[in-house]
Amino acid sequence: MKHFYTAALSCLSLTAWAQETTDTTSKKIFNLKGVDVSANADKGGHLLSKIDLQLLPVKSAQDLLRTVPGLFIAQHAGGGKAEQILVRGIDNDHGTDFGIFVDGVPVNLPNHAHGQGYADMHFLIPEAIGSAAYYKGPYEASQGDFTNAGAAVYSTLFKPTSQFVKVEAGSFNSARVAGLVNVVNAEKQNAYVIADYTYTNSYFDNPQYFNRFNFLARYNVAMNAKNTLSIIGSGFTSSWHASGQVPQRAVEAGSLPYFGSIDPTEGGKTTRINANVMLETNISGRSVMKQQVYYVRNNFDLWSNFTFYKNDPTHGDEIKQWERRDMAGYKNTFSHTGKWNNATLLTEAGIGARVDFVNLGRDLVEERMFLSNEDSSRAIVGNYSVYISETLRFTNGLSFSLGLRDDFFTFDLHDYLIKNASGSKTANRLSPKFSAYYDVSPSWTFFAKAATGFHSNYANVAIQHGQSAAVPRSYGADIGTNFKLGNKALVTATIWWLQCDAEYKFIADDGSFENMGRTTRTGVDAALRYHIVNPLWADVNLNFARPRLMDEVKNENYIPFAPVFTSTGGLTYQSHNGISASLRYRYMGERPAIEDNSVKSRDYLIFDAVVRYNYKRYEWALSAENLTNRKWAEAQFYDESQLKGEAAPVMDFHITPGTPFALRASMTVRF
């Protein structure tokens, strides 16, 4: 319960949701009459966000991150790579400050070949998701590395209520097939297998030939009255071509089509395999212990060309980033519900260990053919943690949460090319957490939070610069309120602050690290969900941030491409007759492209829509992306590059065009 009410209060418009079956045929009309927004209730967020899950254009589990208010994702190297994550004034790259967990297994990868905390959740099949919670800020003691801006926590289905086969087809030669089969369906044990295959050429002039295969198998057994064992195996493999980033000057000059490519040999291939064993023990009616052992194998190859012919006018600047990773981990958590005088006392404590063994490197290539090796190393990164959290709930509506987390890191690096770069370092980070809630009434709650957090950095940075750079500390605070206006409106408003001691930016094309220095961000998040009439809802989320570099002079201290103003929202229709629909928008405002804010990125406003119809065992759906067919840039960068025929490098915008108008239809049969 603690996780869900915290998520509900932390996430704007109460977007924690849980769905324990694959059945999306529910005809229930959701309303606010029975919704309680107090700190001791999470049901309102749970019910409302089910609609969000069903009525989004979803091509992969990564798209579901868009249900987090204020969170935007951007793809800039083909459909097989982890998306950029932008939230709370932070460009998280591919996950540096936003943690993702699936069945307790961390998705973020430290010391990754393409970015610190790289979080590729494409291995997760959307239909396999049973529950999820979203968090903003570094306030959860149970969450450690990479969670400065927040986290998303997913669980797969425990026991599906039905089997299904689903077929999808869409624009740009896109197709997908998915299916779930119950292998064992008994009273005390069950097992199922779910898989999908996706193919698309995408909308670029250079076909992506993208293909991805996903699978997940889960077995659950009640070993006795107290112990339940779950064994989960999952993974995916994908390969694709990419069009890379398009220089704006070439498009404006007419020498390159908007959906064209300078280097059509970009792309990648990647594989991730997860093995996960969980044992839940009900020690008593008030105490539960959960133990977990997991293993991850990750292979990654990415061909990119960021600067075209700047460094090598003859062969071009294409690089291959690669890694081969083995990760092993263990978790043990204990929770207990007790009493302290007339108050309820919730205790949660845990220990964890995780070790990543990574071989990684960077090669210079031409049309994917090897030219020379520029970086080759082996890193072993260990993270050992312990935490405790105490939540005290009084009968007068007041509750407090106190948490303390300690993380110990080990960094071992063997550089095969630069011998004096090798070495070992350790670092420790103690992170206190505090939250307070006051329920004025069942319809009105205030909350305040304060905590320290962190994210780890590359082993190279740790060895060169020590603890302060290895695990830079962050400081965060939230003050806000949730309230209900009659039975029609649900409102959330939060003022937040986040400061980081250091932000190291990974330069992908040469493998270097740039310390941006100390940063501070303040912001306001506001959300409204309004029940217009019985089957129709409206919602809007407004998110403003003020990101600044603390060690630079005024007016030269903007953080390039950090999000400033974003908004999402739309209309949702859910009827008794099996028809449901939504019209959604997302708006990304202008962002500073350089520190003095004299150059800005372009904003965009995109509309998407989904219509579903359920009849008995059948479901038909039609989704549309970019209804107005607007030309927009999903990812934008401002840096130097050099094209053939240019005498010198040029500072320019390099963009990845966003999807034009696209349709996708699906049919699901349940049995």
Secondary structure, DSSP 8 states (H G I E B T S, - for coil): -HHHHHHHHHSTT---EE--SS---------STT---STT--HHHHHHHHHHHHTS--SSGGGGGGGSTT-EEE--S-TTS--EEEETTEE-TTTTTEEEEETTEE--BTT-TT-TTB---TTS-GGGEEEEEEEESS--TT--TT-SSEEEEEEE-SS-S--EEEEEEETTTEEEEEEEEEEEE-SSEEEEEEEEEEEE--SSSS---EEEEEEEEEEEEE-SSSEEEEEEEEEEEEEEEE---EEHHHHHHTSS-TT--S-TTEEEEEEEEEEEEEEEEE-SSSEEEEEEEEEEEEEEEEEE-SSBTSS-TTT---EEEEEEEEEEEEEEEEEEEEEETTEEEEEEEEEEEEEEEEEEEEEEEETTEEEEEEEEEEEEEEEEEEEEEEEEE-TTSEEEEEEEEEEEEEEEEEESS-GGG-EEEEEEEEEEEEEEEEEEETTEEEEEEEEEEE----HHHHHHH-HHHHS-EEEEEEEEEEEEETTTEEEEEEEEEEEES--EEEETTTTEEEE---EEEEEEEEEEEEEEETTEEEEEEEEEEEEEETTS-TTS-B-TT---EEEEEEEEEE-TTSEEEEEEEEEE---BSSTTSSSB---EEEEEEEEEEEETTEEEEEEEE-TT----EEEEEEEEEB-TT-SS-EEEEEEEE---SEEEEEEEEE-
